């Protein structure tokens, strides 16, 4: 197994400059704790099915264990009469399981994001209660469950969009900056034209032709988000290609591909990394805005924009608007704080500043 890339990665991490950057990031307590809070929040959303679901985690019936979360069972499995999928919230099925010397282990929130609570004591939307901690929306769905699932969807969408935009933008910007000439000239003109296209109008037109889904929306936004990094990478490559060590490597016969990947591009990525957290934040807000306007994900999909629309359409239920505001405020605040910490860590004025440890007077 070839592990040369792993050794290079470890050597790069152990480099004094990278260690210094990491120490600068850790010294920013606001960014450091924001990173851990964001990772914890993201980890919770990745386990959404274990936390919020309409089916129990484990069912014991007549001495045998069943796993409804991972396998679909019929009512006949638990003493029912009809070969329909088991409804574990049905009192009849619960009585059968209890009669069979059984029990059910439910998730912390016994509702899926699409589960409608038919046992509400008042018309939806209902205020927070012991059963629905953040209340229900106007369709009787649990708000907290939808918040957890919508956070996971928004974070994954923004992560994929940021990674895809970074790869395309870095490659195009590096080629323009390194080779220059007509490639750079015509590339800049095409990017200027492409960036001038109205993204919202294009989405409206496409939404009338197709039903936008997760991957459709990701692909469409990817077409218009990659130019954000081109100018930054292009400027860094234009500067790096005329440095002495690059000219010396070219004189020694190093190919353009290896020269670009091993010497020019790593220097350009330093400035790019400081921009990624803010690109991630922009992806979250873009998806939220599109869902709020009705041009985003299909109806019924758990999303932050749909939660904002619920708050707008139900002003008599202030818990919906407060939940949407607090969710977006916390998420975007954490991302901005992380971005500020990354920006400071890669700031050359701080990365090359000598240690400020106190020394004894002479």
C-alpha positions in Angstrom: 0.0 0.0 0.0 1.4 3.4 -1.0 1.3 5.7 2.0 3.5 8.5 0.6 0.6 10.9 0.5 -0.1 10.1 4.2 3.6 10.8 5.1 3.4 14.1 3.2 0.2 15.1 5.0 1.7 14.3 8.4 4.9 16.2 7.6 2.8 19.2 6.5 0.8 19.1 9.7 4.0 19.0 11.8 5.5 21.9 10.0 6.3 24.8 12.4 4.2 27.2 10.4 1.1 25.0 10.5 1.6 24.3 14.2 1.8 28.0 14.7 -1.4 28.6 12.8 -3.2 25.9 14.9 -2.0 27.6 18.1 -3.3 30.9 16.9 -6.7 29.4 16.1 -6.8 27.7 19.6 -5.9 31.0 21.2 -9.0 32.5 19.8 -11.4 31.1 22.4 -14.5 32.3 20.6 -13.5 30.4 17.4 -12.3 27.4 19.3 -15.5 26.8 21.3 -17.6 27.7 18.2 -15.8 24.9 16.3 -16.6 22.3 19.0 -20.2 23.5 19.4 -20.7 23.3 15.6 -19.1 19.8 15.4 -21.3 18.7 18.4 -24.4 20.1 16.7 -23.6 18.5 13.4 -22.9 15.2 15.2 -26.3 15.3 16.8 -28.0 15.9 13.5 -26.2 13.0 11.9 -27.9 10.8 14.5 -31.3 12.3 13.8 -33.0 8.9 13.3 -31.8 7.8 16.7 -33.0 11.0 18.4 -36.3 11.8 16.6 -38.4 9.1 14.9 -41.9 7.8 14.8 -40.8 4.2 15.3 -39.2 2.7 18.4 -35.6 1.8 18.5 -36.2 -1.7 20.0 -39.3 -3.8 20.5 -39.4 -6.9 22.7 -42.4 -9.2 22.0 -42.9 -12.7 23.2 -39.2 -13.0 24.2 -37.8 -11.8 20.9 -36.2 -8.5 20.0 -37.2 -6.5 16.9 -35.5 -3.5 15.4 -38.2 -1.3 13.7 -35.9 1.5 12.9 -33.9 -0.6 10.5 -36.5 -3.1 9.4 -40.2 -2.8 8.5 -42.6 -5.2 10.3 -46.3 -5.9 9.7 -49.0 -5.8 12.3 -49.3 -9.5 12.2 -45.8 -9.8 13.7 -47.2 -8.3 16.9 -50.5 -10.1 17.0 -52.4 -7.9 14.6 -54.9 -9.1 12.0 -53.9 -7.2 8.8 -50.7 -7.5 6.9 -50.1 -3.7 7.0 -47.0 -1.9 8.2 -47.1 -1.7 12.0 -48.2 1.6 13.5 -46.4 1.6 16.9 -48.4 4.6 18.1 -51.7 2.7 17.7 -53.1 1.9 21.1 -54.3 -1.6 19.9 -50.8 -2.5 18.8 -49.3 -1.2 22.0 -51.8 -3.4 24.0 -50.8 -6.5 22.0 -47.1 -5.9 22.6 -47.8 -5.4 26.4 -49.9 -8.5 26.4 -47.0 -10.5 24.9 -44.8 -9.6 27.9 -43.1 -7.0 25.7 -41.9 -3.4 25.7 -40.8 -0.6 23.4 -37.8 1.7 23.6 -38.6 5.0 22.0 -36.2 7.7 20.8 -35.9 10.9 22.9 -38.3 12.6 20.5 -41.0 10.1 19.3 -41.7 12.0 16.1 -40.3 11.9 12.6 -40.0 15.2 10.7 -43.1 14.2 8.7 -45.1 12.7 11.5 -48.4 14.3 12.2 -49.6 14.3 15.7 -53.3 13.3 15.6 -53.7 13.4 19.4 -53.4 17.2 19.7 -55.9 18.7 22.2 -56.2 21.9 20.2 -56.0 23.0 16.6 -52.5 23.2 15.1 -50.1 25.0 15.5 -50.0 24.2 19.2 -47.6 25.8 21.7 -44.7 23.9 23.3 -45.7 21.1 25.7 -44.3 18.1 27.4 -45.0 16.0 24.2 -43.9 18.6 21.7 -41.1 20.5 23.3 -41.1 23.3 20.7 -44.7 22.9 19.7 -46.1 21.9 16.3 -46.5 23.7 13.0 -49.7 24.3 11.2 -49.8 20.7 9.9 -49.4 19.2 13.4 -45.7 18.2 12.9 -43.2 18.3 15.7 -41.1 21.5 15.3 -38.0 20.2 17.2 -37.9 17.1 15.0 -38.1 19.2 11.9 -35.3 21.5 13.2 -32.9 18.6 13.7 -33.6 17.1 10.3 -33.5 20.6 8.6 -30.1 21.4 10.2 -28.6 18.2 8.9 -29.9 18.8 5.4 -28.7 22.4 5.4 -25.2 21.6 6.7 -24.7 18.7 4.3 -26.0 20.8 1.4 -23.7 23.7 2.3 -20.8 21.3 2.8 -21.2 19.7 -0.6 -21.8 23.0 -2.3 -18.7 24.5 -0.7 -16.5 21.6 -1.6 -17.7 21.4 -5.2 -17.4 25.2 -5.7 -13.9 25.1 -4.2 -12.6 22.3 -6.4 -13.9 24.0 -9.6 -13.0 27.5 -8.6 -9.5 26.6 -7.5 -8.7 24.6 -10.7 -10.0 27.3 -13.0 -8.3 30.1 -11.1 -5.0 28.2 -10.9 -5.0 27.5 -14.6 -5.8 31.1 -15.5 -3.2 32.5 -13.1 -0.4 30.1 -13.9 -0.7 30.0 -17.7 -1.9 33.6 -18.2 -2.0 35.0 -21.7 -5.1 34.3 -23.9 -6.4 31.7 -21.5 -6.5 34.2 -18.7 -7.9 37.0 -20.9 -10.8 34.9 -22.4 -11.4 33.1 -19.2 -12.0 36.4 -17.3 -14.4 37.7 -20.0 -16.4 34.4 -19.8 -16.5 34.5 -16.0 -17.7 38.1 -16.1 -20.5 37.2 -18.4 -21.4 34.0 -16.4 -21.4 35.9 -13.1 -23.8 38.5 -14.5 -26.5 35.9 -15.1 -29.4 36.4 -12.6 -29.3 33.2 -10.5 -32.8 33.6 -9.0 -34.4 34.1 -12.4 -32.7 31.0 -13.7 -33.9 29.0 -10.7 -37.5 30.3 -11.2 -37.4 29.2 -14.9 -35.9 25.8 -14.1 -38.5 25.3 -11.3 -41.3 25.7 -13.8 -39.7 23.0 -16.0 -38.6 20.4 -13.4 -39.3 19.5 -9.8 -36.2 20.7 -8.0 -34.7 18.2 -5.6 -31.6 18.0 -3.5 -29.2 17.1 -6.2 -30.9 19.2 -8.9 -30.7 22.3 -6.6 -27.1 21.5 -5.7 -26.1 21.2 -9.3 -27.8 24.5 -10.3 -26.3 26.4 -7.4 -22.9 24.9 -8.1 -23.0 26.4 -11.6 -23.2 29.9 -10.2 -21.1 29.6 -7.0 -17.7 28.5 -8.2 -16.6 32.0 -9.6 -16.4 33.3 -6.1 -12.9 31.7 -5.6 -11.5 32.2 -9.1 -10.3 35.8 -8.7 -8.6 34.9 -5.3 -6.8 31.9 -6.6 -5.9 33.6 -9.9 -4.3 36.5 -8.1 -2.2 34.2 -5.9 -1.0 32.1 -8.9 -0.1 35.2 -10.9 2.1 36.3 -8.1 3.6 32.8 -7.3 4.5 31.9 -10.9 7.1 34.7 -11.0 8.8 33.8 -7.7 12.4 32.7 -7.9 11.9 29.1 -6.7 9.2 28.6 -9.3 11.4 29.9 -12.1 14.3 27.8 -10.9 12.1 24.6 -10.9 10.9 25.4 -14.4 14.5 25.9 -15.5 15.4 22.5 -14.1 12.8 20.9 -16.3 9.9 20.3 -13.9 6.7 19.8 -15.9 4.0 22.5 -15.6 1.5 20.0 -14.0 3.9 19.1 -11.2 5.0 22.6 -10.8 1.5 23.9 -10.5 0.3 21.1 -8.1 3.4 21.0 -5.8 4.7 24.5 -5.7 2.2 27.1 -6.9 -1.2 25.7 -5.9 -0.3 25.1 -2.2 0.5 28.7 -1.7 -2.7 29.8 -3.3 -4.8 27.5 -1.1 -3.7 29.4 2.0 -5.7 32.4 1.0 -8.5 30.1 -0.2 -9.0 28.4 3.1 -9.7 31.6 4.9 -12.6 32.2 2.5 -14.3 28.7 2.8 -16.2 29.3 6.1 -17.8 32.4 4.7 -18.6 30.5 1.5 -20.2 27.8 3.7 -22.3 30.5 5.5 -23.5 31.9 2.2 -24.6 28.4 1.0 -26.7 28.0 4.1 -28.4 31.4 3.7 -28.9 30.8 0.0 -30.7 27.5 0.5 -32.8 29.0 3.3 -33.8 32.0 1.1 -34.8 29.7 -1.8 -36.9 27.5 0.4 -38.6 30.5 2.0 -39.5 31.9 -1.4 -40.8 28.5 -2.6 -38.1 27.8 -5.2 -36.0 25.4 -3.2 -36.5 21.8 -2.0 -39.8 20.0 -2.7 -42.8 20.8 -0.3 -42.6 18.8 2.9 -38.8 18.6 3.0 -37.5 19.7 6.4 -35.6 22.9 5.8 -34.8 26.1 7.6 -36.5 28.2 4.9 -39.7 26.2 5.3 -39.5 26.8 9.1 -39.1 30.6 8.5 -42.1 30.5 6.2 -44.1 28.8 8.9 -43.3 31.6 11.3 -44.3 34.2 8.7 -47.6 32.5 7.9 -48.5 31.9 11.5 -47.9 35.1 13.4 -50.4 33.9 16.1 -47.9 31.2 16.9 -44.7 33.2 18.0 -42.8 30.0 19.0 -42.4 29.2 15.3 -40.8 32.5 14.4 -38.6 32.4 17.5 -37.4 28.9 16.8 -36.5 29.8 13.2 -34.7 32.9 14.3 -32.7 31.2 17.1 -31.8 28.3 14.9 -30.4 30.4 12.1 -28.8 32.9 14.5 -26.9 30.2 16.4 -25.8 28.3 13.3 -24.6 31.4 11.4 -23.0 32.9 14.4 -20.9 29.7 15.0 -19.9 29.6 11.3 -18.9 33.3 11.3 -16.8 32.9 14.5 -15.1 29.8 13.0 -14.4 31.8 9.8 -12.9 34.7 11.8 -10.6 32.2 13.6 -9.4 30.6 10.4 -8.8 34.0 8.9 -6.7 35.1 11.8 -4.8 31.8 11.9 -3.7 32.2 8.2 -2.9 35.9 8.6 0.8 36.2 7.8 1.2 39.1 10.2 0.2 36.8 13.0 1.6 33.6 11.8 5.1 35.0 11.6 4.9 37.1 14.7 7.4 35.8 17.3 6.3 34.5 20.6 5.2 37.1 23.2 6.3 35.1 26.2 7.6 37.3 29.0 11.4 37.3 29.4 13.2 38.3 32.5 14.6 41.8 32.5 18.4 42.1 31.8 
